Amino acid sequence: MSSLAFAYLAAGICMFGVLGTAIGQGLACAKAVESVARNPEAENKIRTTMIVGDAICETSAIYSLIIAILLIFTAHA
């Protein structure tokens, strides 16, 4: 196999990091909805905390995407 094929394979494996992020964000959103249902007065605080947590969690997906893109485009050089 050529090095280009290995770069594509590595980029595909790298994108598994996005799967964990999606599951984590879904669980966080589900728990936030449960919390608001139990305590509607704390909705603003819960929403803010969830958004900050999701933003931090999203950085790992962005890093995975950047590394996958770098693997693909540097293999052509």
C-alpha positions in Angstrom: 0.0 0.0 0.0 1.1 3.5 -0.7 1.7 6.2 1.9 -1.3 8.0 0.6 -3.5 5.0 1.5 -2.1 5.0 5.0 -2.7 8.7 5.4 -6.4 8.2 4.4 -6.7 5.3 6.8 -5.1 7.3 9.6 -7.4 10.3 8.9 -10.5 8.0 9.1 -9.3 6.5 12.4 -8.7 10.0 13.7 -12.3 10.9 13.1 -13.4 8.3 15.7 -12.7 11.1 18.2 -15.8 12.9 16.8 -18.0 9.9 17.8 -17.1 10.2 21.4 -17.8 13.9 21.4 -21.2 13.5 19.8 -22.2 10.9 22.4 -20.9 13.1 25.3 -22.7 16.2 24.1 -26.0 14.2 23.6 -25.7 12.9 27.2 -25.0 16.3 28.5 -28.0 17.8 26.7 -30.2 15.0 28.0 -29.1 15.6 31.6 -29.6 19.3 31.2 -33.2 18.8 30.0 -33.8 16.5 33.0 -32.4 19.1 35.3 -34.6 21.9 33.9 -37.6 19.6 34.2 -36.9 19.0 37.9 -35.9 22.6 38.7 -37.3 25.2 36.2 -36.0 28.1 38.2 -32.4 27.1 37.5 -32.9 27.0 33.7 -30.5 29.9 32.9 -27.7 28.5 35.1 -28.1 25.0 33.7 -28.1 26.2 30.1 -25.0 28.3 30.6 -23.2 25.4 32.2 -24.2 23.1 29.5 -23.1 25.4 26.7 -19.7 26.0 28.3 -19.3 22.2 28.8 -20.3 21.5 25.2 -17.9 24.1 23.9 -15.0 22.5 25.8 -16.1 19.1 24.6 -16.3 20.3 21.0 -12.6 21.2 21.0 -11.6 17.6 20.9 -13.8 17.1 17.8 -12.2 20.1 16.2 -8.7 18.8 17.0 -9.6 15.5 15.4 -10.9 17.2 12.3 -7.8 19.4 12.0 -5.4 16.4 12.4 -7.4 14.4 9.8 -7.2 17.3 7.3 -3.5 17.7 8.0 -2.9 14.0 7.4 -4.7 14.1 4.1 -3.1 17.3 2.7 0.5 16.6 3.9 0.4 13.1 2.3 0.1 14.7 -1.1 3.3 16.7 -0.6 
